[in-house]
Amino acid sequence: MYPVYIVLPCFTLFWCLVGILGPIVTPRGPNQQIIRCMLMLTAASCYLMWFCVYMSQLNPLTGPKLSKNKYILMQWEWNRNK
């Protein structure tokens, strides 16, 4: 996994560009305002979804539930291989 200080600004910049430049380049017509609104909402929603998923992978709220025997076995294995 790439470091946070590389991934976070890159994806933030990408979705900002979609949300800012997308509405600027929309074709003129009767539905221009709807298309602009749609592009901005899409960019905001996709960024928020990506951000939440990425952050939850960095710091999971729950870990595996281990019994005491499994925990002792893991400690023994890890200390044995040092």
DSSP file (Angstrom, degrees, kcal/mol; ACC not computed):
  #  RESIDUE AA STRUCTURE BP1 BP2  ACC     N-H-->O    O-->H-N    N-H-->O    O-->H-N    TCO  KAPPA ALPHA  PHI   PSI    X-CA   Y-CA   Z-CA
    1    1 A M              0   0    0      0, 0.0     3,-0.1     0, 0.0     0, 0.0   0.000 360.0 360.0 360.0 138.3    0.0    0.0    0.0
    2    2 A Y        -     0   0    0      1,-0.1     5,-0.0     2,-0.1     0, 0.0  -0.390 360.0 -88.2 -74.3 155.3    1.3    3.5   -0.9
    3    3 A P    >>  -     0   0    0      0, 0.0     4,-2.1     0, 0.0     3,-1.4  -0.249  32.0-118.9 -64.7 154.0    1.8    6.0    2.0
    4    4 A V  H 3> S+     0   0    0      1,-0.3     4,-2.1     2,-0.2    -2,-0.1   0.859 110.6  62.5 -61.5 -37.6   -1.1    8.2    3.0
    5    5 A Y  H 34 S+     0   0    0      1,-0.2    -1,-0.3     2,-0.2    -3,-0.0   0.599 111.6  38.3 -71.0  -8.2    0.8   11.4    2.1
    6    6 A I  H <> S+     0   0    0     -3,-1.4     4,-1.4     3,-0.1    -2,-0.2   0.803 119.9  41.7 -99.9 -47.8    0.9   10.3   -1.6
    7    7 A V  H  X S+     0   0    0     -4,-2.1     4,-2.5     2,-0.2     5,-0.3   0.929 110.5  54.3 -69.5 -47.5   -2.5    8.6   -2.0
    8    8 A L  H  X S+     0   0    0     -4,-2.1     4,-2.1     1,-0.2     5,-0.2   0.919 111.5  42.2 -60.0 -49.4   -4.7   11.1   -0.2
    9    9 A P  H  > S+     0   0    0      0, 0.0     4,-2.7     0, 0.0    -1,-0.2   0.882 113.6  54.1 -66.0 -34.8   -3.6   14.3   -2.1
   10   10 A C  H  X S+     0   0    0     -4,-1.4     4,-2.3     2,-0.2    -2,-0.2   0.950 113.8  39.2 -64.3 -48.6   -3.7   12.5   -5.5
   11   11 A F  H  X S+     0   0    0     -4,-2.5     4,-2.5     2,-0.2     5,-0.2   0.862 115.1  53.7 -70.9 -33.9   -7.2   11.2   -5.1
   12   12 A T  H  X S+     0   0    0     -4,-2.1     4,-2.1    -5,-0.3    -2,-0.2   0.936 110.9  46.5 -63.1 -45.0   -8.3   14.5   -3.5
   13   13 A L  H  X S+     0   0    0     -4,-2.7     4,-2.5     2,-0.2    -2,-0.2   0.910 111.2  52.7 -62.6 -42.7   -6.9   16.4   -6.5
   14   14 A F  H  X S+     0   0    0     -4,-2.3     4,-2.2     1,-0.2    -2,-0.2   0.946 113.0  41.9 -59.2 -49.8   -8.5   14.0   -8.9
   15   15 A W  H  X S+     0   0    0     -4,-2.5     4,-2.3     1,-0.2    -1,-0.2   0.811 112.6  54.8 -72.4 -27.8  -12.0   14.4   -7.5
   16   16 A C  H  X S+     0   0    0     -4,-2.1     4,-2.1    -5,-0.2     5,-0.3   0.908 108.7  49.2 -66.3 -40.9  -11.6   18.2   -7.0
   17   17 A L  H  X>S+     0   0    0     -4,-2.5     4,-2.5     2,-0.2     5,-0.9   0.913 111.6  48.4 -64.2 -41.5  -10.7   18.4  -10.7
   18   18 A V  H  X5S+     0   0    0     -4,-2.2     4,-0.8     1,-0.2    -1,-0.2   0.922 115.5  45.2 -62.6 -42.5  -13.8   16.3  -11.7
   19   19 A G  H  <5S+     0   0    0     -4,-2.3    -2,-0.2     3,-0.1    -1,-0.2   0.770 125.3  30.7 -73.8 -26.0  -16.0   18.5   -9.4
   20   20 A I  H  X5S+     0   0    0     -4,-2.1     4,-0.8    -5,-0.1    -3,-0.2   0.871 126.7  36.1 -99.1 -48.8  -14.5   21.8  -10.6
   21   21 A L  H  X5S+     0   0    0     -4,-2.5     4,-1.8    -5,-0.3    -3,-0.2   0.817 108.1  66.0 -77.9 -29.8  -13.5   21.3  -14.2
   22   22 A G  H  <<S+     0   0    0     -5,-0.9     3,-0.3    -4,-0.8     4,-0.2   0.945 103.7  43.9 -57.0 -51.3  -16.4   19.0  -15.1
   23   23 A P  H >4 S+     0   0    0      0, 0.0     3,-0.7     0, 0.0    -1,-0.2   0.802 109.8  58.2 -65.4 -26.9  -19.0   21.7  -14.7
   24   24 A I  H 3< S+     0   0    0     -4,-0.8    -2,-0.2     1,-0.2    -3,-0.1   0.877 108.4  44.4 -70.0 -36.0  -16.9   24.2  -16.6
   25   25 A V  T 3< S+     0   0    0     -4,-1.8    -1,-0.2    -3,-0.3    -3,-0.1   0.273  82.2 126.8 -95.1  12.1  -16.7   22.1  -19.7
   26   26 A T    <   -     0   0    0     -3,-0.7     2,-0.1    -4,-0.2     3,-0.1  -0.436  66.7-107.6 -68.6 143.0  -20.4   21.0  -19.9
   27   27 A P        -     0   0    0      0, 0.0     2,-0.1     0, 0.0     8,-0.1  -0.382  34.9-105.2 -70.8 148.6  -22.0   21.8  -23.2
   28   28 A R        +     0   0    0     -2,-0.1     3,-0.0    -3,-0.1    -3,-0.0  -0.437  67.4 105.6 -71.2 146.6  -24.5   24.6  -23.4
   29   29 A G  S >  S-     0   0    0     -2,-0.1     3,-1.3     1,-0.1     4,-0.2  -0.957  83.0 -65.1 164.3-177.9  -28.1   23.6  -23.5
   30   30 A P  T 3  S+     0   0    0      0, 0.0     3,-0.2     0, 0.0     4,-0.2   0.738 128.7  46.2 -69.2 -21.2  -31.4   23.3  -21.6
   31   31 A N  T 3> S+     0   0    0      1,-0.2     4,-2.5     2,-0.1     5,-0.2   0.164  76.0 112.0-106.2  18.1  -29.9   20.7  -19.2
   32   32 A Q  H <> S+     0   0    0     -3,-1.3     4,-2.4     1,-0.2     5,-0.2   0.900  78.5  48.2 -61.4 -42.6  -26.6   22.4  -18.5
   33   33 A Q  H  > S+     0   0    0     -4,-0.2     4,-2.3    -3,-0.2    -1,-0.2   0.874 111.8  49.9 -67.3 -36.2  -27.4   23.2  -14.8
   34   34 A I  H  > S+     0   0    0      2,-0.2     4,-2.5     1,-0.2    -2,-0.2   0.914 111.4  48.6 -67.4 -42.0  -28.6   19.7  -14.2
   35   35 A I  H  X S+     0   0    0     -4,-2.5     4,-2.5     2,-0.2    -2,-0.2   0.907 111.8  49.8 -64.8 -41.4  -25.5   18.2  -15.7
   36   36 A R  H  X S+     0   0    0     -4,-2.4     4,-2.3    -5,-0.2     5,-0.2   0.935 112.5  46.7 -61.5 -46.6  -23.3   20.6  -13.6
   37   37 A C  H  X S+     0   0    0     -4,-2.3     4,-2.5     1,-0.2     5,-0.2   0.905 111.8  51.9 -61.9 -41.6  -25.1   19.6  -10.5
   38   38 A M  H  X S+     0   0    0     -4,-2.5     4,-2.3     1,-0.2    -2,-0.2   0.907 110.1  48.2 -62.9 -43.1  -24.9   16.0  -11.3
   39   39 A L  H  X S+     0   0    0     -4,-2.5     4,-2.3     2,-0.2    -2,-0.2   0.901 113.0  47.3 -65.8 -41.2  -21.1   16.2  -11.9
   40   40 A M  H  X S+     0   0    0     -4,-2.3     4,-2.4     2,-0.2    -2,-0.2   0.912 114.3  46.4 -68.0 -41.9  -20.5   18.0   -8.6
   41   41 A L  H  X S+     0   0    0     -4,-2.5     4,-2.7    -5,-0.2     5,-0.2   0.881 112.1  51.5 -67.4 -37.1  -22.6   15.6   -6.6
   42   42 A T  H  X S+     0   0    0     -4,-2.3     4,-2.7    -5,-0.2     5,-0.3   0.930 111.3  47.2 -63.6 -45.3  -21.0   12.7   -8.3
   43   43 A A  H  X S+     0   0    0     -4,-2.3     4,-2.3     1,-0.2     5,-0.2   0.927 114.8  46.0 -62.8 -45.0  -17.5   14.0   -7.5
   44   44 A A  H  X S+     0   0    0     -4,-2.4     4,-2.3     2,-0.2    -2,-0.2   0.917 115.6  45.9 -65.4 -43.1  -18.4   14.7   -3.9
   45   45 A S  H  X S+     0   0    0     -4,-2.7     4,-2.4     2,-0.2    -2,-0.2   0.925 114.3  46.7 -67.2 -45.0  -20.1   11.3   -3.4
   46   46 A C  H  X S+     0   0    0     -4,-2.7     4,-2.6    -5,-0.2     5,-0.2   0.902 113.8  48.9 -65.1 -40.2  -17.4    9.3   -5.0
   47   47 A Y  H  X S+     0   0    0     -4,-2.3     4,-3.0    -5,-0.3     5,-0.2   0.933 111.9  48.3 -64.9 -44.5  -14.7   11.2   -3.0
   48   48 A L  H  X S+     0   0    0     -4,-2.3     4,-2.4    -5,-0.2    -2,-0.2   0.906 112.9  48.4 -63.2 -40.9  -16.5   10.7    0.3
   49   49 A M  H  X S+     0   0    0     -4,-2.4     4,-2.2     2,-0.2     5,-0.2   0.944 114.5  45.3 -63.2 -48.2  -17.0    7.0   -0.4
   50   50 A W  H  X S+     0   0    0     -4,-2.6     4,-2.8     1,-0.2     5,-0.2   0.924 113.0  51.0 -61.0 -44.7  -13.4    6.5   -1.3
   51   51 A F  H  X S+     0   0    0     -4,-3.0     4,-2.5     1,-0.2     5,-0.2   0.912 111.1  47.3 -61.3 -45.2  -12.2    8.5    1.7
   52   52 A C  H  X S+     0   0    0     -4,-2.4     4,-2.0    -5,-0.2    -1,-0.2   0.919 114.8  45.7 -64.4 -43.7  -14.3    6.5    4.1
   53   53 A V  H  X S+     0   0    0     -4,-2.2     4,-1.4    -5,-0.2    -2,-0.2   0.917 114.3  48.6 -66.1 -43.0  -13.2    3.2    2.7
   54   54 A Y  H  X S+     0   0    0     -4,-2.8     4,-1.3    -5,-0.2    -2,-0.2   0.919 112.9  47.0 -64.4 -43.9   -9.6    4.2    2.6
   55   55 A M  H  X S+     0   0    0     -4,-2.5     4,-1.7     1,-0.2    -1,-0.2   0.865 108.6  54.9 -68.1 -35.0   -9.6    5.5    6.2
   56   56 A S  H  < S+     0   0    0     -4,-2.0    -1,-0.2     1,-0.2    -2,-0.2   0.810 106.7  52.1 -69.5 -26.7  -11.3    2.4    7.5
   57   57 A Q  H  < S+     0   0    0     -4,-1.4    -1,-0.2    -3,-0.2    -2,-0.2   0.798 106.9  53.9 -75.6 -28.4   -8.6    0.2    6.0
   58   58 A L  H  < S+     0   0    0     -4,-1.3    -2,-0.2     1,-0.3    -1,-0.2   0.890 126.4  17.1 -71.8 -38.4   -5.9    2.3    7.7
   59   59 A N  S  < S-     0   0    0     -4,-1.7    -1,-0.3     0, 0.0    -2,-0.1  -0.718  80.7-156.7-137.5  83.5   -7.3    2.0   11.2
   60   60 A P        -     0   0    0      0, 0.0    -3,-0.1     0, 0.0    -4,-0.1  -0.312  12.2-141.5 -64.2 144.7   -9.9   -0.9   11.5
   61   61 A L  S    S+     0   0    0     -5,-0.1     2,-0.4     1,-0.1    -5,-0.0   0.822  82.8  35.1 -76.8 -31.8  -12.3   -0.5   14.3
   62   62 A T        -     0   0    0      3,-0.0    -1,-0.1     0, 0.0     3,-0.1  -0.942  67.2-160.4-126.2 147.2  -12.4   -4.2   15.3
   63   63 A G        -     0   0    0     -2,-0.4     2,-0.1     1,-0.1    -2,-0.0  -0.507  43.7 -63.5-109.8-176.9   -9.7   -6.8   15.2
   64   64 A P        -     0   0    0      0, 0.0     2,-0.8     0, 0.0    -1,-0.1  -0.419  47.7-122.9 -69.3 145.0   -9.9  -10.6   15.3
   65   65 A K        -     0   0    0     -2,-0.1     2,-0.4    -3,-0.1    -3,-0.0  -0.809  36.9-172.9 -89.7 113.1  -11.5  -12.2   18.3
   66   66 A L        -     0   0    0     -2,-0.8     2,-0.1     4,-0.0    -3,-0.0  -0.857  20.2-130.8-112.2 141.8   -8.9  -14.6   19.7
   67   67 A S     >  -     0   0    0     -2,-0.4     4,-2.2     1,-0.1     5,-0.2  -0.409  34.0-106.3 -77.6 166.2   -9.2  -17.1   22.5
   68   68 A K  H  > S+     0   0    0      1,-0.2     4,-2.3     2,-0.2     5,-0.2   0.879 119.9  53.7 -63.2 -37.9   -6.6  -17.1   25.2
   69   69 A N  H  > S+     0   0    0      2,-0.2     4,-2.3     1,-0.2    -1,-0.2   0.908 109.5  47.0 -64.4 -42.2   -5.0  -20.3   23.9
   70   70 A K  H  > S+     0   0    0      2,-0.2     4,-2.5     1,-0.2    -1,-0.2   0.891 111.2  52.3 -66.5 -38.4   -4.7  -18.9   20.4
   71   71 A Y  H  X S+     0   0    0     -4,-2.2     4,-2.3     2,-0.2    -2,-0.2   0.920 110.7  46.9 -62.9 -44.2   -3.2  -15.7   21.8
   72   72 A I  H  X S+     0   0    0     -4,-2.3     4,-2.3     2,-0.2    -2,-0.2   0.897 111.9  51.4 -64.9 -40.6   -0.6  -17.7   23.8
   73   73 A L  H  X S+     0   0    0     -4,-2.3     4,-2.5     2,-0.2    -2,-0.2   0.908 109.7  49.7 -63.1 -42.3    0.2  -19.8   20.7
   74   74 A M  H  X S+     0   0    0     -4,-2.5     4,-2.7     2,-0.2     5,-0.2   0.924 110.8  49.3 -62.9 -44.3    0.8  -16.7   18.6
   75   75 A Q  H  X S+     0   0    0     -4,-2.3     4,-2.4     1,-0.2     5,-0.2   0.913 111.8  49.3 -60.5 -42.5    3.1  -15.1   21.2
   76   76 A W  H  X S+     0   0    0     -4,-2.3     4,-1.8     2,-0.2    -2,-0.2   0.921 112.8  47.0 -63.3 -44.7    5.0  -18.4   21.4
   77   77 A E  H  X S+     0   0    0     -4,-2.5     4,-1.5     2,-0.2    -2,-0.2   0.922 113.8  47.0 -63.9 -45.4    5.4  -18.6   17.6
   78   78 A W  H  < S+     0   0    0     -4,-2.7     4,-0.2     1,-0.2    -2,-0.2   0.899 115.0  45.3 -66.6 -40.2    6.4  -15.0   17.2
   79   79 A N  H >< S+     0   0    0     -4,-2.4     3,-0.7    -5,-0.2    -1,-0.2   0.803 109.1  57.0 -73.5 -27.7    9.0  -15.1   20.0
   80   80 A R  H 3< S+     0   0    0     -4,-1.8    -1,-0.2     1,-0.2    -2,-0.2   0.841 104.5  52.2 -70.2 -33.2   10.4  -18.4   18.8
   81   81 A N  T 3<        0   0    0     -4,-1.5    -1,-0.2     1,-0.2    -2,-0.2   0.412 360.0 360.0 -86.5   2.4   11.2  -17.0   15.3
   82   82 A K    <         0   0    0     -3,-0.7    -1,-0.2    -4,-0.2    -2,-0.1   0.490 360.0 360.0 -79.5 360.0   13.1  -14.0   16.6
